[in-house]
């Protein structure tokens, strides 16, 4: 029987940072960075690095809670945990990005008006966009899973139909073989009774067939 099981699902970072997810996150982050860059006072590189960093952190949170913890309470669906975690991680992630980008000796970003405004803008944008993007990704993921399951079911059904056909063919072969043997023996009997010289040749051919066909 041919296997019709779905391919093994990636785990760990291979799942969280799979290329389709990573590509979509990078493109979306770059798009928002480009749009914000027209009004950003610190230049394109500054806003692009921040939107990319925020997108990657949100992606990691989405992938982490897709797999961990392995078991959840019955009242907490995993998709809710993923969407909420993506929203919760935005403010601290943005704070870490601003903290890392602060030159040594400079005051913290929350003490600088322009930097605090930038932090607030990116945080609010992340809170408005990231959870909806996560929810849309979950919907697409469920649709893809349903398509894969339907395909696997169709393949399994085809395999079962093929096996049923093979069984019917074997049954027909088992039924035909005795009929063939009895008909041949009847012909040999008729040839013997009529004194035909072909009786010996037909009997010899039947013996050769039986030696080859019977285990």
N, C-alpha and C positions, 0 to 999 in steps of 0.2 A: 504494500500500500504506500502510495506516495504521500509525503508529509504536506499538509495544507495549513500548518500553523503559521501565525504571523511571525515576522522576524523579531528577534529579541530586541526589546527597547533599550536604548542607551541609558547609562546611569552616570551619576556623579557629574563632573565638569563636562563630560562628553555630551550630556543632555542639556545642562544649563547653558553651555556656550556652543551649542550646535551651530553649524554655519548658517542655516536659514534664519535662526533667531538673531545671531550676531550680526548678520548682514542687514536685517530689517532695523535693528536697534541703531546701528551705525548710520544708516541712511536717514532715519527719522531724527536722530540727534544732530546730524550735520544740517538737515533742513531747518530745524529750529535755530541752530547756531547761526546759520546764514541770515535768516530773517531778523534775528536779534542784533546781528552785527551792524546793520544799518544805523542803529541808534545807540550802540554800545560805545561808551566813552573810552574804554581801555583797549579797543582794537579787536580785530577779528580773531586773532589767535587766542586771546583771553576767553572770549565767550564760547568759541568752538571747543576749547579744552574742557571748559566747565560742563557744557551740554553733553559732550561725549562721556566724560567721567560719570555724570549723573545717570545717563542712559545705561552704562555698563553696570553700575551698582544696582539699579532697579532690576536689570536683567538677572543679576546674580541672586537677588532676593526672590525673584519669581521662580528661578530654577531650584533654589535651596528648599523652599517650602513646598515645592512640587514633590519632593522626595523625603523630606524630614518634617516632623517625625513620621515614622513608618505607619503608626496607627493614630487615629484622631478620635475624639469623642463622637458619639453618634449625632450629636446636635450641631457639630461643626463641619460643614462641607469643606473639602480641601480647596476648592476654587475660591471660597470666601477668604480663607487664610492667605492664599496667594495674593489676591487683590488688596486686602488690607495691609499685608506686609509691604507691598510695593508702595502704598501710600505712606505708611509709617516711616519707611527708610529714607524718604526724600529729604526732610529737614536736617537730620543729623548727617546724612551723606553730603549735602550741600555745605554744611558747616565744616566738615572735614576737608572738603575740596578747597574752601576759602582759607582754612587754617594752613594747609600745605602750601598754598600759593602766596602766603604772606612772607615777604622777605624778612630775614633776621633783623631784629631791632626795630621793625615797624610795629605800630600799634595794631591790636587785634581788629579784624574787619568790622566788628560791631561797634567800634569806636570811630570808624570813618564813615561819614554820611554816604558818600558815593558807593563805597563797597557794600554797605549795609543795604542800600537800595537795590544793588545788583543781586545780593543774596536773596532779598525778599522777592524780587521779580522772578528769578529762576526757581525758587522754592514754590511760589504760587503756580507758576507754569507747570512745574513737575507734578504738583498735587492735582491740577486740573486735567492733565493729559495722561500721565503714566497709569493710573488705575483703569481708565477707559481702554487704553492700549492693551493692558493685561487682560481685561475682560474680553476684548475682541480676539486676542490670541487664544484664549481658552475656548471660545466658541468655534473658531477655526479648527482647533485641535480636536474637539469633540466630533466635528463634522468629518475630519479626516479619519478618525478612529472608526466612525460608523461606516465610512466607505470601505476601509480595510476589512472590517468584520464582514460586511456584505460580500466582498470579493472572496474572502476565505470560505464563507459559507457556500458560495457558488462553486468554488473549486472542490470543496468536500462533497457537495451534492453530485458534481460531475464524476468524481472518483467512485462514489458509491454506485452510481448508475453504471459505470464501466465494470465494476466488480459484479454487479447483478447480471450484466450481459455476459460476462465471462462464465459465470456460474450456469446460466441458461445454455450456453454453447457446450459446456462440458456435459451437462445433463443430456442434451440432444445427441452428443457423440456417444455417451454411454448407452443411449437407447438404440442408436443406429447400429452399433457394432454387433449386438446379438442378432438383430434382424438380418444383417449381412451374412453372419455365420450360418444361421438357420437356412436362409435362402440358398447359399452355396452348397450346404450339405444335401438339401432337397434336390438340387440339380445333379449333384454327384450320384445320389441314389437313383434318380431317373435314368442317368446315363448307364449306371451299372445294370439296372434292370432291363434296359433295352439292348445291352451288349455292345454299347458304343465303344470304339477304341479310344475316344477322347476322355473316358472316365479316369484312366490312370494319370493323364496329363493334368486334368483339372484338380485331382486329389493331390498331386505333387505340388501344384501351385498353392493350394490351400494350406498345406503343411508349411511351406516356405513363408507364407504370409503370417501364419500363427506364430512361428518361431521369431519373426521380426517384431510383431505387434504385441505379443503377450509377454509381460515381464518374467 
